[in-house]
Amino acid sequence: MKSPLKRNNVNVIGHGQKVIVFAHGFGCDQNSWKFIIDAFTDEYKLVLFDYVGSGQSDLSQYDQVRYATLNGYAQDILEVCAELGILGSVFIGHSVSAMIGLLAAKINPALFEKLIFISPSPHYLNEEGYRGGFERRDLEALFEFMDHNYLGWSSALAPAIMGNVDRPELGEFLTSSFCSTDPDIARQFAKVTFFSDNRRDLNDVNVESLTLQCSDDIIAPLEVGDYIHANLKGNQLVVMKATGHCPHISEPEETIAAIKAYLNNN
């Protein structure tokens, strides 16, 4: 089996003693962090990686059985941290990576001293008493479109996820990232992501955490941030002025300020 560091194209940068592990969201890769990482390299050592199927990861290492649930991706994080000897780090996860990091912390709480979730969601479907943002029929129609025309799906969905229609270059950045992801793996990862339900897992984690919730997000509505805050012990909730689903790309300065405020005051 190939080293996790090669499998996940791990890069370690920065000069600090404390470690931050950055985990990208669906359709992205470690390049999505480029707008904020320079703010942390003086004080922290940063671990950047690509999930298998994204960026410069080793596609030959993709296993449909392993990655049929988010636990397979959590296992990747556990293996990368073990290979690097990481304990007591800060985990920053965007979108689905928030729950992947939560699962990793559930398995090995010693890995992370703090968890920072950017635009997280434990469940994307609307259920009785819970608003995740999507009806099942709408997601199934979305996946049918994805199966027939992945590039068209990417070109339509990425700008909607990014929001900020007055800045089309942001949507183009995300579209480019979506289109560079292996389509077959992306389809599987999308279905695993949007049909996952990690609400019960929130109760099993005691690591201190921060939720950064965008004020207008079609993927993770405000109710989702409130739900996580109410059901995850030791969670702080910050509702950002940023809109869309990717504030580390669209509003890097606000995102940096919120992260640093949390790390410096806790």
N, C-alpha and C positions, 0 to 999 in steps of 0.2 A: 504493500500500500504506500502511495506517495505521501511525503511529508505534508501535514496540514498547512505548513507555511507556503509550500509550492502550490498545493491544491487550491488554496484560497488567495493566492497572489498577495501574501501579507507584506506590508511595508511598515517599518518602524522609523519614526522621525521624532525630533524634539530632543530637549536637553534636560528635562526635569527628572526627579526621582519618582514622583507619582505617575501613574499610568491612566490614560484615557483610551478606552476601546470605542471606536466609531463603527457603527453598523448601519449600512445604507438600506433604503427601502426597496420595494418592488420596482423593477424596471430601471434601477439605477446601478451605480457601482461606486467605488471609493472616491471617484472624481467628483461626486456630488458634494463632498465636504470641502472642496477647494476654496470656497468663499469664506470659510470661518477658521480653518485650522491654524493659520499663521498667528492668530490671536492667542494660541495656547502652547506653542512650541517652546517658548522660553521657560515656562513653569512646569510643563508636563512632557512625558514621553507618550507619543501618540501611536496607536496601533490601528492601521487601516487595512481593510481586506475586501475581497469580492466574494459573494456567494457563488457556488458552483453554477455556471451558466451565465454569469454576469462578468463584465469587464474582461480582465486578463486571467480569469480563473482557468483551471484545467477541465475542459468539458468532458474529457474521458473519464473523469471521476464521478460524473453524475450517475446516481442510482435511484431509479424510480421508486423502489421500496423505501429506501432511507428517507427520501425527500417527499414522501406521500403525506407527511404531517409536518408541522412546524418544529416538532421535536428533533427531526433530522438536522435542521438548520441550527437549532440550539446545540446539538452535539458538535457541530463544526466549531462553534464558538468555544465550547469547553475544550476541545482538542487544541485549538490555536492557543488558548490561554495556558494550557498545560505545557505545550511545547516551549512557550516563552517564560514559563515559571511565574505567571501573573497571579497575584492574590491582592485583595483589597483595592481594586481599581475602581475607576468611574466608568460606567457604561453609558454611552449615548446612542440611542437607537431611534431611527426615523421610521414612522409608519409601522409596517408589519414587524420591523426589527424591534420595536418596543416590546411586543409580546414574545418574540424569540429570546430577547434578553431576559424577560421575566421568567421564562421557562428555564433558561440556563441558571438563573439565580435560585430558582426553586430546587434544582438538582444539586447545586453547589453554592450555597450562600456566601462562602468565604471568598469567592472570586471577586465580588463587587461590594464596595463600601457604599456606593451610591448609584442609583439608576436615574437617568434623565431620558424622558420619553418626549419625542417631538412628533406631534400630530398622531398620537396612538389611538388604537381602537381594539378592544378585546373581542368585538363581534360586530360585523358589518351589516347584519340583517335586522330588519325590524321584527320584533317579537312582541307578544302581549306584555305590556308593562316595560318595554325597553325599545328605545329608538336608536337603531344602529345606522340608519340612513338609506338603506336599500331594501326593496322588496325582492323576494327570491326570483320572481318572473323577470324582473328587470336585469338582474345579474345573469340569468340564464340566456337572455337575449343578447347581452353584452358578450358572453362567452361564445355564442353562436357566430356573432360578427367576428370575433377574434379568431375562431377556428377557420373561417373562410378567407379572411383578409387581414393578416396580422399587421402589415405595414399601414393599411388604412385605419385599422383599429388604433394603432399607436398614434397616428397623425391626428385622429379625432379626440382621443382620450387624454393624451398627455397635456395639451394646452388647458383642457377643462380641469384637470387635477391641479395644475400650476395656478390657475386663476390669474389675476392681474392682467386682464385682457388689454389694458393700456400699454403693456410692455410685452409685445409678442415675442421678443427675443428670449424671454424666459421660457415660454412654451416651446420654442424651437430647441432650446438647450435640453429640455426634458424629452422631447420627441426624439432627438438624436440619440439620447441615452437608451430610450425604449427600443429604438431600431437597431442598436448595436448588441442587444441581448439575444441569445439564441432563442428563436421563436418557439420551438417545441418545449424547451425547458420553461420559457416564460409562461406558456399556456398552463402548464402544470402548476407552477408557482402561484400564478394568479388564482387558480381555483382553490388551491390549498389556503391561500391568504384570505380570500373573500368568504369562504365557507367555514373558516375556523371559528371556534367559540372558546375563548379563554377566560370567560367571566369567573368561573369557579377558581381558576388558578390565582386570581388576584388575592384571594383569602389565604393562600399558602405561602406568601412571601412577606418577610418582615424587614427587608432592606429599605432604607430611607430612599425616597424617590421624589422626582419633580416631573410634573406633566406640563408641557408647553402646548397650549391649545390655541389654535388660530381663531380669530373672531368670526371668520366666515370660511368654512371648509366643507366642500361637497362630499368628501370622503369620510371625515370624522366630525359630525356636527357637535355643537356646544354641549348637548346632552351627554355625549360620550365622555368628554372630559370631566363633567360632573360625576358621572357614574364611576369612573376610575378613582377619582378623588374620594368618593364616599365609601368605596369598597376595598381600597388598598391602604393598609396601615402605614402611617408615616409619610403619606403622600402630600406634597404641596402642589397647588394648582395655580398656574399663571395664564391668564387669558391675554394673548398678545394683540397688539394693533394689527399685526400682519394678517393678511388674508391668503386664501389658497391652502394648499396642503404641504408646501415645501418652504417654510420660512427661512431655513438655513441657506436657501438659494435666492429667494425673493427679497428677504429682509435680513441679511447677514448681521448687520450691526445690532439690531434689536435682539436677535437670537444670541449673539455673543454676550451682550449685556445681561440677558436673563440667566444664561448659564453661569457666568462669572459671579453674578449676585448670589446665586444659590450656593455655588462652591465656596465662596468666601464667607458666607454667613452661616454655614451649617457644618 
